[in-house]
Structures are given as structure tokens and as C-alpha cells.
Amino acid sequence: MDRRTFVLTGACLLSACAAPSAESGVFEALKSGGHVIYFRHAATDRRGTDAPDWSRSRQRNLSEFGKLQSRQIGEGALRRGIPIGDVRVSPFFRCMDMAELAFGRFETDDRLISTSNAEGDPAGRVAYLKRLISTPFDGPNLVLIAHSSNIREAAGLELAEGEAAVLRPTGGGFASVGTLGAELW
């Protein structure tokens, strides 16, 4: 074995023995249930702005990459043995489609409409989300699929499309367990 091969082999062995990634700790926590997994919808085609009562053709929909991300998330949750309970989504097609592709089921929740949508009660939607992420529960993890503005205003977190915030409700608030990009599932 020449010196270069020896060094590369040693580096590979060291990286394999390195401490587990932060993501592995987040996935381990999810196996016990009782967490809220808040997803910003997967990648979109970025065409236009929309409203929940618009037809699919007028809304910003998942791109092909977003559909792939959604399937990858669902397959990863299943492969990792992560228990999934209720799946609640904003009534936009991009959120419903992500839920269907990832988990095969969902219920729409108008209180998860983007807080940047001025119609209705944006402050009430923030308060509702704060209650969801702060109220402890036993059993499978709760999945929420909505928009970046909601989690930013309720928890101060910024998520990319397809990224998830994993939160543990504590009663008086929540603990952030970590974030997971779609590519990590």
C-alpha cells in the first residue's frame, strides 16, 4: 500500500468512527414520539403568488424536485422507524401535495395558512401554532406542513423549502431539537 492510499484509508476510517452527526440525534429523538415536526412545504415552481381558494393552476405548486423531496422524506421516516401521527397542513396545494406524497394522508387546517396572508386573523394563526408546539402530548409525532412565515413568527426559526424544525413541547414553550433538510431523510 503506498503512502497516499494509506493516508486516504486512515482518513476514511477516522471519519467512520467520528462522533455521530447532530442529525442522527434528532432522528433518535423522533423515534420516541411526542414531538412536533414542522415542515416548510417542499420546493416549488416559484411561479406567481396565490391564495388558498385559487385553483391549482393559479397557485404556486411543488416542482418535480419538491415532489422528489416529499417522497424522500416519507420513505426516510418509514425506513428510520419514526412514528407519525396526525398530519395537518395548510390548505394550499403545495402543502397538501407534500403530505400526500410523503405520508399518504393529511387533514387541512385553515389555521396553518401563511401568516403573511392578511386575510382572516394572522395573529390568531401565530397564537394557534404557538399552542401546538408548546402543548406536550404522548404518542406518535405530530406533522405540520405549512409556510416559512408561520414558524418564523411563532418560534423565530427560518426554514428553507422542504426543511423541518423538530420541536419538543414543554408545556410553557418548546425546546428546539434541531432542523432537518429534506436531503437528510
C-alpha angles and dihedrals in degrees: 000000000000123000095257093052090047092052093046092047091049092049091051092050092048093050090050090053095045121116114286116269121261088247092061089058091052092051090048091052091051092057090070093057125217095103133116114231107199113193126190102218116271124265115311136204089247094223115146135323122279151192127222094247093056122105119260091256091060097045128084102257137193114281120226087263090052090053089051090049090051094052090045091054093051094046090048093051090050094045092049094048095241110165112230120197125171117004111204122182144182108256093247115117092238090059095042092047092050091051093048093049095044104036107010093233144052146156121226119236118193089201087071094061110126114281087222087068100091094202117104118359114328092175090051090052090053091049091048092052091047089055092049095051093043103046112090119225138173124232136039121359119274114234120206121185115191142110140315095246094060097056092039092057097038100042109008092245126138116209132188120223108289094014122128132211112210111209133182112209112227102183098250093044137322142276119231107230093184145278129273125202116217090250091063097063 
